[in-house]
Amino acid sequence: MTPNAASASSGPSRRSFLASTAVATAAVAGGMPLLTACGGSDSGSREGTTSGKNAEKILPAYVASNVVTPDIPAKNGSAIGFTSKLDLATLKTSVPKKLGKGGKVTVMSPFWGSPPKSGNAYYRAMNDLIGVDVQWQNQDGNTYDQKLGAVLASSSVPDVVVVPGWNMGGKIPSAINGKFADLGPYLSGDAVKEYPNLAAIPTDAWQRSIFGGKLRGLPMPAAYVPNIVPFYRKDVFDEEGYTVPRSADEFMALAKEITNAKAKRWACNDMKWTAFNAFGVLSGSEKALGWNLVDGKLVYRVETDEYLEALEWTRKLFAAGYVHPDGRLGKSQAVDPSTKFAAGEFLIYNNDISSWWGQQAIQQAHNPDFRIWGMDIFGHDGGDPTLWATNPANIFAFVNKNASEAVVRDVLALANVTAAPYGTKEYMLTNYGVEGTHYTVKDGVPTKTDKGNIEVANAYVMVASPAATIARPDLPDIGKGAVEWQQRMGAFTKKSSFYGMQVTEPTRYTNLSNDFEQLEDDVVRGRKKISDVQQAVSDWKKKGGDQLRDWYKKLLDENGPAAS
């Protein structure tokens, strides 16, 4: 078992971060300039977005990296893939010259687990490579929003602050515009070429890094293909002769065939997220992605028939008794669903694509026959699915607006190292530490030591990352399977009207849609009815939904929709 072998994923989400203390590297393929801003000022809440020609003046030039050639090139918005064994003797160098000037840079970032002691061997090696004295102010990732709010409200802000997308509620977007520097003078256009690894970050991810009309964020890119995979126990399917379903009706019939409550076997866990994909519901990963122009009218995801149909189908799964009892508990559930999945108590469940490799690596040590695989998302009617793109970046590092040019350039030197591609010396040090101290390599597979597991955790990888990468030299079939799953699903993935745009809504609408997720969970579990959702949508419109629609429509009229 090598649970620390080369890691990367399709883009961290809140689910994948909280599911594991490990951070997966991530990024996007392709590039698409968008943008335009409306209202506000650089020092306050700048509502709106930036796209089109206004973005072209801001975005860094894209220069693809040719340092390493992937085994599987990106396609249809997928990650790039690496399945070959690593040969440390042939690792490439992507940062031939130390760009840091020896200054001190403080970084505040979320951390899951127990942070290592400062000055450890990993931190020393990284700082020596970069040429910067990076000092970490790691904060508990589970309560990071509270710490973030307090720090940004104070006059004492670290040189660099990492902000995940899921922590950008309330007044945080306004604080980002007011507290953090414009990196455009250092990175826009050809200026980025001074930092080749940053120049190789796809344009989509930089597009998402424009806040308040300025290039403020250093992104952790992600593939835009939906990241929630319906996983199934392929070993059990093969043994029992079950067929992977190709429609909502086939799934329901299979669920009935699998479920035997007396034998403590159920078909699945809560399949709401797969239902949303199967029925073509607009993305809920960020509010702006939930809007789309349909026949000249801007429509929000909760207003669609597809949304109600997906909830009703999921409700039927619960009502028929096909969902594992733990799944019926909803958010009060304390048990990791992967545990019951591995035990065979249910055979299908949703999870982030980043868990595919981890589940196989961990479970096969106890059960050599264990086989997790990703089910293709089916169209509910048996046809092709209609999938909607997720964000091409959702975690950002920001630089204090009061930082000197020397500090800014030291931060960019840091980011240029952490954004190094897989297969380089810089990537290995960033993600694995020092060979012999933090990891060993056997048969071309790097495996962290106990010291590596303690010291080489989610620190430097939070500053910036390379294009989306899935690298699995220990389980090449899983790596290949994950990339090819993204490529197949990417062929059916569309970009909604606000794809790739960093949209700051007026604060009066910030909490308007907050209650829908809980309502969804109540409906599928039979505690509420579909009519309650319809009433909630009606209330949403009256309380500001229709006004918010007009606001978004004005953005479209001024800026145009996302490129297809």
DRENDOVO-807154 format. One line per 2 residues: their letters; for each residue x, y, z of C-alpha. Coordinates in steps of 0.2 Angstrom, whole numbers, plus 5000, padded with zeros to 4 digits. Example, Ala and Ser with C-alpha at 12.3 -4.5 7.8 and 13.67 -1.06 7.14 Angstrom:
# residues 2
as	5062,4978,5039 ~ 5068,4995,5036
# end
This chain:
# residues 564
mt	5000,5000,5000 ~ 5006,5017,4996
pn	4994,5030,5002 ~ 5005,5044,4998
aa	5010,5040,4981 ~ 5010,5055,4968
sa	4995,5065,4972 ~ 4984,5076,4962
ss	4966,5078,4958 ~ 4953,5087,4948
gp	4952,5101,4960 ~ 4949,5102,4978
sr	4931,5105,4985 ~ 4925,5107,5002
rs	4920,5089,5002 ~ 4937,5083,4997
fl	4947,5094,5009 ~ 4936,5089,5024
as	4936,5070,5019 ~ 4955,5069,5021
ta	4969,5079,5029 ~ 4979,5077,5013
va	4979,5091,5000 ~ 4978,5085,4982
ta	4987,5096,4969 ~ 4975,5103,4955
av	4973,5113,4940 ~ 4964,5117,4923
ag	4967,5114,4905 ~ 4963,5127,4892
gm	4961,5145,4892 ~ 4947,5157,4890
pl	4948,5176,4893 ~ 4932,5184,4900
lt	4927,5199,4910 ~ 4921,5218,4915
ac	4917,5227,4931 ~ 4903,5237,4937
gg	4901,5248,4952 ~ 4911,5250,4968
sd	4930,5255,4971 ~ 4946,5246,4974
sg	4945,5249,4992 ~ 4928,5243,4995
sr	4915,5231,4989 ~ 4916,5230,4970
eg	4901,5221,4964 ~ 4900,5213,4947
tt	4913,5204,4937 ~ 4926,5207,4924
sg	4926,5199,4906 ~ 4929,5202,4888
kn	4942,5215,4882 ~ 4944,5222,4900
ae	4950,5205,4905 ~ 4963,5204,4891
ki	4972,5219,4898 ~ 4973,5210,4915
lp	4976,5192,4912 ~ 4994,5184,4911
ay	5000,5177,4894 ~ 4998,5158,4893
va	5014,5149,4889 ~ 5012,5130,4890
sn	5025,5121,4899 ~ 5036,5109,4889
vv	5047,5103,4903 ~ 5038,5087,4905
tp	5027,5077,4893 ~ 5011,5068,4901
di	5007,5050,4898 ~ 4989,5056,4895
pa	4986,5073,4888 ~ 4972,5084,4893
kn	4956,5082,4883 ~ 4938,5089,4885
gs	4943,5099,4901 ~ 4951,5084,4910
ai	4967,5084,4920 ~ 4983,5078,4912
gf	4988,5060,4917 ~ 5004,5052,4923
ts	5005,5033,4925 ~ 5023,5029,4922
kl	5035,5025,4936 ~ 5046,5039,4943
dl	5064,5039,4940 ~ 5072,5052,4951
at	5088,5052,4941 ~ 5079,5059,4926
lk	5068,5072,4935 ~ 5067,5089,4926
ts	5072,5106,4932 ~ 5058,5119,4930
vp	5066,5133,4940 ~ 5085,5134,4935
kk	5088,5150,4944 ~ 5083,5154,4962
lg	5072,5169,4961 ~ 5069,5173,4979
kg	5080,5187,4987 ~ 5081,5180,5004
gk	5067,5191,5012 ~ 5054,5185,5025
vt	5036,5181,5020 ~ 5022,5176,5032
vm	5008,5165,5025 ~ 4992,5161,5034
sp	4983,5146,5027 ~ 4970,5133,5032
fw	4978,5117,5039 ~ 4969,5100,5042
gs	4978,5090,5056 ~ 4992,5095,5067
pp	5004,5107,5060 ~ 5022,5103,5060
ks	5035,5113,5070 ~ 5042,5128,5062
gn	5060,5126,5055 ~ 5057,5108,5051
ay	5068,5099,5038 ~ 5054,5101,5025
yr	5052,5119,5027 ~ 5071,5122,5027
am	5073,5113,5011 ~ 5059,5122,5002
nd	5064,5139,5008 ~ 5082,5136,5002
li	5076,5131,4985 ~ 5065,5146,4984
gv	5077,5158,4991 ~ 5064,5165,5003
dv	5061,5163,5022 ~ 5043,5157,5022
qw	5035,5158,5039 ~ 5019,5148,5041
qn	5004,5154,5052 ~ 4994,5138,5050
qd	4976,5139,5056 ~ 4963,5125,5059
gn	4955,5122,5042 ~ 4938,5117,5051
ty	4936,5134,5059 ~ 4946,5144,5046
dq	4932,5155,5041 ~ 4931,5162,5059
kl	4950,5166,5060 ~ 4949,5173,5042
ga	4936,5185,5046 ~ 4944,5191,5062
vl	4961,5193,5053 ~ 4954,5203,5038
as	4944,5214,5050 ~ 4960,5219,5059
ss	4975,5230,5054 ~ 4987,5215,5056
vp	4986,5205,5040 ~ 5000,5193,5035
dv	5010,5195,5019 ~ 5000,5181,5011
vv	4983,5174,5015 ~ 4975,5159,5007
vp	4956,5159,5005 ~ 4946,5144,4999
gw	4931,5148,4989 ~ 4919,5140,5002
nm	4925,5153,5014 ~ 4921,5168,5003
gg	4904,5172,5010 ~ 4898,5187,5019
ki	4910,5202,5019 ~ 4925,5192,5014
ps	4924,5197,4995 ~ 4924,5215,5000
ai	4939,5212,5012 ~ 4948,5204,4997
ng	4946,5219,4987 ~ 4951,5231,5001
kf	4965,5221,5009 ~ 4975,5213,4995
ad	4987,5219,4981 ~ 4985,5220,4963
lg	4997,5208,4955 ~ 4994,5214,4937
py	5009,5225,4936 ~ 5020,5209,4940
ls	5010,5196,4930 ~ 4998,5203,4917
gd	5002,5200,4899 ~ 5021,5195,4895
av	5026,5200,4913 ~ 5022,5183,4919
ke	5035,5175,4908 ~ 5048,5180,4921
yp	5039,5166,4931 ~ 5037,5151,4918
nl	5028,5140,4930 ~ 5015,5153,4933
aa	5014,5157,4914 ~ 5009,5139,4912
ip	4994,5140,4923 ~ 4979,5140,4911
td	4970,5156,4908 ~ 4953,5150,4915
aw	4961,5149,4932 ~ 4968,5166,4931
qr	4951,5172,4925 ~ 4944,5166,4942
si	4958,5176,4951 ~ 4952,5193,4946
fg	4943,5201,4961 ~ 4936,5219,4960
gk	4943,5222,4943 ~ 4961,5217,4948
lr	4972,5202,4946 ~ 4973,5198,4965
gl	4974,5179,4967 ~ 4987,5166,4964
pm	4976,5151,4959 ~ 4975,5132,4963
pa	4968,5127,4946 ~ 4955,5113,4944
ay	4948,5103,4929 ~ 4931,5110,4925
vp	4923,5093,4923 ~ 4910,5089,4937
ni	4921,5082,4951 ~ 4908,5071,4960
vp	4909,5053,4954 ~ 4896,5039,4957
fy	4908,5026,4963 ~ 4903,5007,4964
rk	4910,4991,4970 ~ 4916,4984,4953
dv	4922,4968,4962 ~ 4905,4964,4969
fd	4896,4969,4953 ~ 4907,4957,4943
ee	4904,4943,4956 ~ 4885,4946,4956
gy	4883,4950,4938 ~ 4876,4967,4941
tv	4876,4979,4926 ~ 4880,4997,4927
pr	4864,5007,4924 ~ 4862,5019,4910
sa	4846,5028,4915 ~ 4837,5033,4931
de	4825,5019,4929 ~ 4839,5006,4927
fm	4847,5013,4942 ~ 4831,5011,4952
al	4829,4993,4946 ~ 4847,4989,4950
ak	4844,4997,4968 ~ 4829,4985,4971
ei	4839,4970,4965 ~ 4854,4974,4977
tn	4845,4979,4992 ~ 4842,4966,5006
ak	4840,4975,5023 ~ 4840,4958,5032
ak	4857,4954,5026 ~ 4862,4972,5030
rw	4866,4977,5011 ~ 4858,4992,5003
ac	4861,4998,4986 ~ 4868,5016,4989
nd	4871,5031,5000 ~ 4863,5048,4997
mk	4864,5050,4978 ~ 4857,5068,4977
wt	4873,5074,4968 ~ 4873,5061,4955
af	4854,5064,4952 ~ 4858,5083,4949
na	4870,5078,4936 ~ 4859,5064,4928
fg	4845,5076,4926 ~ 4855,5091,4920
vl	4854,5102,4934 ~ 4865,5118,4934
sg	4880,5118,4945 ~ 4878,5122,4963
se	4896,5123,4967 ~ 4895,5142,4967
ka	4880,5154,4965 ~ 4885,5162,4949
lg	4886,5145,4940 ~ 4868,5142,4945
wn	4862,5155,4932 ~ 4861,5152,4914
lv	4853,5161,4899 ~ 4839,5150,4891
dg	4829,5156,4876 ~ 4834,5174,4881
kl	4829,5172,4899 ~ 4841,5171,4914
vy	4836,5156,4924 ~ 4842,5150,4941
rv	4845,5131,4945 ~ 4831,5130,4958
et	4818,5136,4946 ~ 4821,5122,4934
de	4810,5107,4931 ~ 4826,5097,4931
yl	4830,5102,4949 ~ 4813,5096,4955
ea	4814,5080,4945 ~ 4831,5076,4952
le	4825,5078,4970 ~ 4809,5068,4967
wt	4820,5053,4960 ~ 4832,5054,4975
rk	4817,5054,4986 ~ 4810,5038,4978
lf	4827,5030,4982 ~ 4825,5034,5000
aa	4807,5030,5001 ~ 4809,5013,4994
gy	4822,5009,5007 ~ 4837,5007,4995
vh	4848,5020,5004 ~ 4859,5014,5018
pd	4852,5020,5035 ~ 4868,5031,5038
gr	4863,5040,5022 ~ 4846,5044,5030
lg	4854,5053,5044 ~ 4860,5067,5032
ks	4872,5080,5040 ~ 4871,5073,5057
qa	4880,5058,5050 ~ 4896,5055,5060
vd	4902,5040,5050 ~ 4913,5042,5035
ps	4902,5034,5021 ~ 4918,5026,5013
tk	4919,5014,5028 ~ 4902,5006,5025
fa	4906,5006,5006 ~ 4922,4997,5009
ag	4913,4985,5021 ~ 4900,4981,5007
ef	4885,4988,5016 ~ 4881,4998,5001
li	4888,4996,4983 ~ 4886,5014,4976
yn	4890,5031,4983 ~ 4895,5049,4978
nd	4912,5056,4982 ~ 4925,5068,4975
is	4936,5061,4961 ~ 4951,5063,4972
sw	4945,5049,4984 ~ 4946,5036,4970
wg	4964,5032,4972 ~ 4964,5034,4991
qq	4950,5021,4993 ~ 4958,5008,4982
ai	4976,5011,4990 ~ 4969,5009,5008
qq	4957,4995,5005 ~ 4967,4983,4995
ah	4979,4981,5009 ~ 4965,4972,5019
np	4955,4965,5004 ~ 4965,4961,4989
df	4949,4959,4979 ~ 4942,4976,4983
ri	4939,4986,4967 ~ 4932,5004,4967
wg	4927,5011,4950 ~ 4919,5026,4943
md	4902,5024,4935 ~ 4899,5035,4920
if	4885,5048,4923 ~ 4870,5043,4914
gh	4856,5054,4906 ~ 4841,5051,4916
dg	4831,5046,4901 ~ 4845,5034,4895
gd	4852,5047,4883 ~ 4868,5057,4884
pt	4869,5067,4900 ~ 4870,5086,4901
lw	4883,5091,4913 ~ 4888,5108,4919
at	4906,5114,4921 ~ 4912,5118,4939
np	4925,5132,4944 ~ 4942,5131,4935
an	4949,5137,4952 ~ 4942,5138,4969
if	4957,5141,4981 ~ 4968,5157,4980
af	4983,5165,4989 ~ 4982,5184,4991
vn	4996,5196,4994 ~ 4994,5210,5007
kn	4991,5227,4998 ~ 5004,5235,5009
as	5018,5223,5004 ~ 5033,5230,4997
ea	5039,5226,4979 ~ 5052,5215,4986
vv	5040,5205,4996 ~ 5028,5203,4981
rd	5042,5196,4971 ~ 5048,5184,4984
vl	5030,5178,4985 ~ 5030,5176,4966
al	5046,5166,4967 ~ 5038,5155,4980
an	5023,5152,4969 ~ 5034,5149,4954
vt	5041,5134,4963 ~ 5025,5127,4970
aa	5017,5128,4953 ~ 5030,5117,4945
py	5023,5102,4935 ~ 5024,5084,4940
gt	5040,5076,4935 ~ 5051,5090,4941
ke	5063,5092,4955 ~ 5053,5106,4962
ym	5036,5096,4962 ~ 5044,5082,4971
lt	5051,5093,4985 ~ 5035,5103,4986
ny	5024,5088,4987 ~ 5035,5075,4995
gv	5050,5083,5004 ~ 5068,5077,5004
eg	5071,5060,4998 ~ 5077,5048,5011
th	5070,5060,5025 ~ 5052,5062,5020
yt	5050,5049,5007 ~ 5058,5034,4998
vk	5056,5027,4981 ~ 5053,5008,4978
dg	5049,5002,4960 ~ 5047,5020,4954
vp	5033,5024,4967 ~ 5037,5037,4980
tk	5030,5034,4998 ~ 5031,5046,5012
td	5040,5041,5028 ~ 5032,5044,5045
kg	5042,5060,5046 ~ 5036,5065,5029
ni	5018,5062,5034 ~ 5020,5074,5049
ev	5030,5088,5040 ~ 5025,5087,5022
an	5007,5092,5023 ~ 4996,5105,5016
ay	5007,5121,5017 ~ 5017,5125,5002
vm	5004,5117,4990 ~ 4991,5130,4995
va	5000,5145,4987 ~ 4999,5140,4969
sp	4998,5124,4959 ~ 5001,5117,4941
aa	4988,5113,4928 ~ 4976,5099,4934
ti	4986,5083,4936 ~ 4982,5065,4941
ar	4998,5055,4944 ~ 4996,5037,4950
pd	5012,5027,4947 ~ 5008,5014,4960
lp	4990,5012,4953 ~ 4992,5017,4935
di	4975,5009,4930 ~ 4966,5020,4943
gk	4975,5035,4936 ~ 4971,5031,4918
ga	4953,5027,4923 ~ 4951,5044,4932
ve	4958,5054,4918 ~ 4948,5045,4905
wq	4932,5046,4916 ~ 4935,5065,4915
qr	4937,5065,4897 ~ 4921,5055,4893
mg	4911,5066,4905 ~ 4920,5082,4898
af	4912,5078,4881 ~ 4895,5081,4889
tk	4900,5096,4899 ~ 4894,5113,4895
ks	4899,5130,4902 ~ 4885,5140,4909
sf	4883,5159,4906 ~ 4895,5164,4921
yg	4908,5150,4919 ~ 4925,5156,4924
mq	4919,5173,4930 ~ 4923,5179,4948
vt	4906,5187,4952 ~ 4904,5197,4968
ep	4885,5198,4972 ~ 4878,5213,4981
tr	4878,5210,5000 ~ 4859,5211,5001
yt	4858,5195,4991 ~ 4872,5185,5000
nl	4861,5174,5010 ~ 4846,5173,4999
sn	4849,5155,4993 ~ 4857,5148,5009
df	4842,5138,5015 ~ 4840,5127,4999
eq	4853,5114,5003 ~ 4845,5109,5019
le	4828,5109,5011 ~ 4834,5097,4997
dd	4841,5086,5011 ~ 4824,5086,5020
vv	4814,5083,5004 ~ 4824,5068,4998
rg	4822,5060,5016 ~ 4804,5063,5016
rk	4803,5076,5029 ~ 4797,5090,5017
ki	4788,5089,5000 ~ 4792,5094,4983
sd	4778,5107,4985 ~ 4788,5115,4999
vq	4802,5117,4987 ~ 4790,5126,4975
qa	4785,5137,4989 ~ 4803,5141,4993
vs	4806,5146,4975 ~ 4791,5157,4975
dw	4797,5165,4992 ~ 4815,5167,4985
kk	4808,5176,4970 ~ 4798,5188,4981
kg	4813,5191,4993 ~ 4825,5196,4980
gd	4827,5182,4967 ~ 4819,5192,4953
ql	4829,5207,4957 ~ 4845,5197,4958
rd	4840,5190,4941 ~ 4839,5208,4934
wy	4856,5211,4942 ~ 4864,5196,4933
kk	4856,5200,4917 ~ 4864,5217,4917
ll	4881,5209,4919 ~ 4877,5198,4904
de	4871,5213,4894 ~ 4887,5222,4898
ng	4900,5208,4897 ~ 4893,5194,4887
pa	4891,5176,4893 ~ 4905,5164,4895
as	4913,5156,4880 ~ 4906,5139,4876
# end
